[in-house]
Amino acid sequence: MQYPDDDSNDTEAPDSPSKSERKRQSTALLALGEELLSLPEEQLARLDLPDTLREALQLGRSITAHGGLKRQKKYIGKLLRHLDTEPLLASLEQRRTQAIRATGQLHHLERWRDRLLGEDVRAIDAYMAENPGADRQKLRQLVRDARAERENNAPPRAARLLFRYLKALQNDPPPPESGRITGF
């Protein structure tokens, strides 16, 4: 039943967002501002930001008082409301994706190191099959040294060297050998 004074359908324009939606947008912009505040300086310099926002972020980094920092974050959120944040969000998402990928690669290397140290020669053969450019002799020596350290309860110096070697192979894989002898 409708009452004659019920104008609930006529109070808002159909295109304007609701108050709840505006609050969600404002909260999202505050979170974006906090993420910008937490970025390292060199990554912040790579972003295309207006000077007023860049100055507000620099000021926000220098504020230590809780109340003042909270006000500065709200000011940064206000500045973000007047910007197109899609390119900014895309670059931050790309940064997050790269960090996740790098962490995954390090975990992969750690699993290989643990497998090389925990298994016998078959693990070295499996690693060599996956990475044919690796130096088998150096790999075996590093594995042997790391196992000896583990048995003697010594600090894991050789295990760290093994990890560094695996990481160097991943970052800079040696060129595959052509089968020809050169230099004669």
N, C-alpha and C positions, 0 to 999 in steps of 0.2 A: 504494500500500500504506500502510495506516495503522499507526502504532506505538501501543502501549498508553499511552505517556506523552505522546502528542501531544494537547494541549488547546488548540490555537491558536484554535479557534472559540469557546471558552468564556471567554477572558481578558477581552474587552471587552464592555461592555453594548452592545446594538445601537443605542441612541439617542445614545451619547456620540460626539463627533467624534474622529477620529484625532489623533495627535500632530502629524502634518503639517498637518492642517486647523487645529488650534489655533495652530500657528506662522504659518500664512498669515493667520489672523484677527488675530493679534498684530502682524504686520508691516503689515497694512492699517491698524490703529489707530495705529501709530507714524507712518505716512505721513499720516494724517488729522491727528494732533497737530502734525506739522511744517507742514502746510498752514495750520492754525490759527495757528501761531506767525508765519507769513509774512503773514498778513492785516493790512491797515492797521487802526489802532485804531478808526476809526469803523465799519468793517464788522464788526469783532469785537463792538462794543457792540450792534449790531443783532441779534446771535444770542442765542438763549435758552439760556444756559449756566449751570450751577450755580456758586455763588460759589467753591467750592474749585477748580474747573477754571479759572475766570477768574483767580483769584489765581496758580495754577500757571503759566498762560500769561504773565501779567505778569512773574512772576519769571524765567521762561524767556527773555523778551526782554532782561532786564537781565544775564544771565549771559554772560560772554565766554570763560571757560575752556572748552576743548574737552571735557574729561572731565566737568565739571560740567553743561555743556549736554546732553551725551549722557544723563547720569543724569536730568536734568529732563525730557527728551523721553520717556524710559522711564516716568517717573512720570505724565506726561500721558497716555501710552498706557494705563497702569493705570487712571487715572481714567475714561478713555473706555470701558473694558471694562464699567463698571458703569452706563453710560448707554445709552439707545436712540439710536443714531447715525443712524437713517434720516432723521429730519427735518433733522438737521445736514448729512448728505450731500446731501439734496435741495436745501437752500438754497445749498450750495457749488457744486453742479452748475448751478443757476440763475445764480449769479454768473459762472461760467465761460462759460455760454452767452451771457449778455449781453455779456461782454467780447469773445467771438468775433464776435458780431453787430456790435458797435461797430467792431471792427477791419475787418470786411468792408465796412462802410459807408464808412470812411475810404479803403480801397483803391478802392472804386467812385468816390469823389470824385477821387482821384488819377488814375485812368484818364480821367475826364472832363476834368480839367485838362490832362493830357498830350495828349488828343485835340484839345481846343480850341486848344492851342498848336501842334500839329503839322499840323493840317488847315486847310482854307480855310473859307469862310463856311458850307459845308454842315454842318460840325460845330456851329456856333452854331445853325443851323436845327434840327438834330437835338436839341440840348439844349433849345431853346425848345419843340419839339414834346413832349418828355418833361416839361418844367417850364414850363407856360404862364404862370405868375405871375412869371417872372424878367424883369428889366428888360433888354431887348435892348441899349439904348444903353450902359448901364453895363457889361454883359458884353462888348460889342465893345471898349469903351475899355480895360478891364482886359486883354483878350486882346492888343490892339494894343500896350499898354505892356509887357506881359510878353515879347512877341516882340521888341520893340526892345531890351529889356534883354538878351535872349538873344543877339541879333546883336552887341551891343556888349560882350559878356562882363562885364556889370555884375552886381552881386549881385541875386538873384532877388526883389526886394521886391514887384514887381507880380505875380509868380507866386504869392507868398504871399497877397497881397491877393485874387487871383482864387480861390485855394483857400478862404480865409475867407468870401468871398462865396458860393461854392458850398455851403459847410458851413452858413452862415446860412440859405440857401434850403431846405436839407434839414431843418434843425431847426425853422425857423419859416416855412413856406411862406406867401406872401401869399395873401389870399383871391382867388378867381377874380373877374374883372371881370364885372359884371352886364350891361354894354352900355348902361346908362343913365348919363346925365350928371347928376351931383348937385352941389349947392352953388350953384345959380342961383336 
